Amino acid sequence: MMPTTTIGIRDDRVVLFNREARLALAFSWRAAIEVAHSILWKVRGIEAPDSHEVAAIRVRRDEDSIVLEQATLGQIFAIWPLRYAHAIGEILIAKARDLETREQAEQVVFDQAILFRRGLKFGVTSDPNLQHVAGQLAAWDSRLRRYLPGGLPSQEQFGVPAIVHGRSAITAHDLRLLQEIRSRHG
């Protein structure tokens, strides 16, 4: 039976919780990324050494499973089949990135505001609250307006759809040609 592992964020830590064993591991976002990379490397069969930053946890591969254990006591936290371990590694990275964004929200907002001010269509966060604050900063911060003139092209930036009224791009002549092609090949 596959152990139930819950991955979440609590008290500024990424937490792995194994219900059956009633064990929890908590990592900083940096350590969580290190553990996740180690899991993903082992799933792919890459024999990379475990991170020195996360010396308390050992990730190893046993045939068709990944074993996560405490390094000092040798206590096994979880054994995951390879197909689940890959997903757990990806989720662990996603949670770590969420926590990183929370911890560095001020810098993320400023970086996003610079991109908005330059009119670029990509961003550094998908959090709508941070995007809103970054849009306000890009529009009203005097430093950004002074050093990055040019305004804030909001329609391009936020992807506001445009409705175009008028004639269709396909003409009657185009329709006749399509009907002729269909009749020849149909």
Summary of the structure (lengths in Angstrom):
residues: 186
radius of gyration: 25.6
end to end distance: 55.9
largest distance: 79.1
contacts: 480
relative contact order: 0.10
helix: 48%
strand: 19%
